[in-house]
Amino acid sequence: MSSWDTDEPLRLPQQITLNYRFAGGHHASKFFRALRGEQKILATKCPNGHVLLPPRPVCGLCNLPTNDNWVEVGPGASLAGYTVVYVPFIDPMTGVKRPVPYGFGLVRFDGCDTNVYHLIDETDPAKLRIGLPVEPVWKDESERTGSFADIRWFKPVEGAE
Amino acid sequence: MSRAVAGVAVGQTHHASRRTDVSMPEMIREAIDRCLDSRGLRIKDVDAFVLGNMEMFEGINYVEQWMSDALGLAGKQVWKLNNGGTVGASTAITAYNLIASGYHDRVLCVGFEKQSEGSTQSAITTVGDPIWERAVMAGAIGNFAAMTSVYVNESGATAEQAAKVAVKARRNACNNEYAHLKLPNITVQEVLDSDMLAYPVRKLDMCPSSDGAAAVLFAAEDDAKKLSPRPAWVHAAVVAHDQQYMGDSPKRLAEMRSLIEARTKAYKIAGITDPVKELDVAEVYEPASYAELAMYECLAFCPKGGGGAHIDAGVSEMDGELPVNPSGGVLSTNPVGATALIRVAEATLQTMNEATGHQVPNVRRALATGYGGNAWTDLMILGTERL
């Protein structure tokens, strides 16, 4: 029985699809070309030495321009925070719910001063800890599109305690 | 020289997971009517409006236009704010600035959200930077859980201590007519046995998703005294943001930079050196149980690492030295665009001695916070003394 057949207040469904195309600009273009083509992680460095990922034109700590000063960080990294997610969440890139459970965490590339979120290839929280060494697992070249998802996930470095 | 400003009237809806009985304009009228009726006022008595919500949750741009008649703003000025969890408190701080500066005399703040009408979790993807963050997001819960691991690692807080916060909130909510999630018999064990959403955060550790609205009227100087027998004077109103990306703040919740910055400034403005003794009640924006423990530390209610011991000692319980969230807090009621305004509304009610059912005795100073965006903070201190 729909609400039309009762005295209940009506609920009126709508679906909205919106399409966007984002300009990456100088920093993202340089970063994603290196990521997709050479599997290199490039960060920007401010005059006071803060190494920033995502790369950006101005350091938020010093309010100083980074002046196109790039440094390579990683690919070695460690966990700065972690979780294992059990509730489905719609993958913003596909519109499809990501299968659960999956590991998720804050990753600190070696030589970098900031963290980035990414997926972790481990679903047992007892095997995760802050400081755990992890390394990127890359998608095949044909699958890489120029996005952080070109790294499929990070996996704990074998033998790491 | 700025003018003294006070919260003088409060109204809110009955919050619920689905308010399908009312449209959005009908829902905000409930809060506005309760607010103005409490002082025998009508909408014509208000000079200007500040409206807050998260547009993408309902899928309406120009939300202020669609709420225009319900607000009664034709011919008057409205500011629309849209800054996430903090937005409700930002409406209050905007009103404070508009009145303190002499630009307006009476400003009505309205915050609302109808989470049941849209897809909050999908809309939350639009808060991530499209180029850098969206590809690997895991929603609000995944983000919180990862932050929580940092806090747990730093403080040693336990799941039991977090569960005590979850229990306190849902029991306090039973004394608040308007709260959404009221669980009079909830136990710590029940929280620990609830479904794991994202390790270590369980279902009962997390805030609900609510429909609801809140309204608070602010006024100046002698007008405020005429409108309320015991106005809630604004002693401090501080906003602090953080850097651009979610991974920029090294310790996230565990050392929440914007909250530490805001409380340091606000305590200085209000002359507070010992917050547990000098504040009488706090309404903090705790989206998850663990977050409240971290916020005790960042608000200097206890030493760093002492959040768990603080709840164990009962300091933040209704009969403790500094009760936190007598209303039931965000863990009981979360219509996002209204949530931080509800914190300010509850602090106003407590200061005015009008928090029916959950009034803390002899409140002279109350603190309210908003949390949102990329770990931003809005913080207000209200008091009975006109400064």
Interface residues (C-beta under 8 A of the other chain):
Chain A: E8 P9 R11 Q14 I16 Y20 F22 G24 A28 L53 P54 R56 G60 L61 A80 G81 Y82 T83 V84 V85 Y86 V87 F89 I90 P92 M93 R98 Y102 F104 G105 L106 T114 N115 V116 Y117 H118 L119 P125 R129 I130 S147 F148 A149
Chain B: T20 D21 V22 G59 Q121 S122 T125 G128 D129 P130 I131 W132 E133 R134 A135 V136 M137 A138 G139 I141 G142 N143 A145 A146 M147 T148 S149 V150 N153 D195 M196 L197 A198 Y199 P200 V201 Q243 Q244 Y245 M246 G247 D248 P250 R252
